[in-house]
């Protein structure tokens, strides 16, 4: 109930990420990514994550300066990231993110999909200024000695 309510509230605010996501023609990018995966063998195996969601994770990493492990944590923690990804039922772990990026690079598809994304952003007059997502650092205070000096 609370999760559903938060999703509705987030939709009312419509984050900048969601505005961008709604403006992108993901079909033009999916065409290039779908050739990277083929799960039609009889052996089966674990289903692949949606390649558009995986590419969106790489976008978040690029725009917010996130490592694979930090991307995994931030996606689980930030409602705007979950919304941008379409509220996936499972969040890919850092290894899955790394493997996707590696496959994208090895196939040379990274140039194609980034070019397509940037072309669409340019046509909308959008320029992305990258940044970093920061967390608070918690440091345990040294309790010190509770002994008081005696006279």
N, C-alpha and C positions, 0 to 999 in steps of 0.2 A: 504494500500500500504506500509506504513512505517513498520507496524507489519510484513508483509510478507518479507520485505527486511531484517529486524532484524533477523527473523527466519533463512533465508538463510545464513546470515553472521555467525550466531551462529553455524550452521551446518558445515560451512567451518572450524571453529576453533575447533570443536568437543571437548567439555569440558570433563574433567575426569569423571564427573557424567554420561555423555552420553556414553562414552567408557565402563564404568562399566555396565550400563543398557543394552547396546547392547551385552555384553558378557554373561549376565545371562540368563539362560533358565527359563523364567518366567512361562512357562507351568508346570514345575515341582512344582512350588509354587502354581499356580492357582488351581491345582488338590485338594490341601488341603483347600484352601480358599472357593471354590465354594460351598462346603457343608454347609457353614455357612449361606447362603442366599437362600431363596426359595420364589420367588414372583409369584407363580402360583395360588394363591387363587383368587376366583372370586371377592373378596372385592377390589382388586387392591391396590392402595396406591402409594406413591411416589417411583419411581424407585431407586434402590440402586446404589450407586457409584461403579465404577469398583473396585473390591477387590484388584487387583494388584496395581492400583493407590493409594488406601488407604494404602496398605502395604508400598509402596514407600514413602509415607508421613511419616510413622513411621520410615523408614530408615533415611530420612532426619533429623527427630527429633533426632534420636540416634546419628548420625554422627556429627550434628552441635549443639547439646545441646539446642534444641528449645522446648518451651512450646507449648501447643496446639494453643493458641492465636498468639504466635510469628510465628509458622509454617504457619498459615493462612496468616499473613502479609507478611512473606518472600516469600511465593509461589507467591503471587500477585505481588511482587516487583522484584524478581530475575528471569531473563531470563533462567539461567542455571537450576533453580528448575522447571520452567514450561516445559523446554525441557525434563528434566529427567522424568517428569510425563506424557509426551506425549501431551502437550498443551491442557489440559482439557478445555471444553467449560465452565464449572462451577468449581469454586474452593470450595471444601468442607469447611464449617465453623468449628470453633474450637469445637463446640458441636458434630458435625458429626465425627470429628477425635477422640474425647474422646469416643464416643459410639462404634466406630469401635475397638479401643484398648480394651475397656471393654469387648466386645463380644469375641475378640480374646483370652483374658485372661481367661474368664469364660469357654470357650470351651476347654481350654488347647492347642489350636492350635498355640499359640504364640511360644511355645517351638519347635514345628515341623517346622514352617516356618523359624524361625531364624536359626535353625540348618541347614536346607536346604540351606539358603542363605550363611551362613558361610562356609559350605562344598564346595559350588561352588566357593566362593572367595578363599578359601584355595587351591583348585585344580588349580586355575589360578596363585597361588603364590602372591595373593594380601593380604595385611594387612591394615586394616582401623585404622587410628589414628584419634580419634574423636577430635573435637574442639568446638568452639562456634562462632556463627555469631553475630557480634556486629554492633550496629547502633550508629550513632553519637547522642549525647545528646544535645538538644538545650535548652539553658537557657536564658530567657529574662533578659537582663541587666536592672538594676534599673536605670531609667533615672536621678534619684536624683533631686536635686533642681537646677533650672536654675537661681535662684536669685543670683546676685553677691553682694559681700559685698560693701557697699557704704562708702565712707570716709566722 
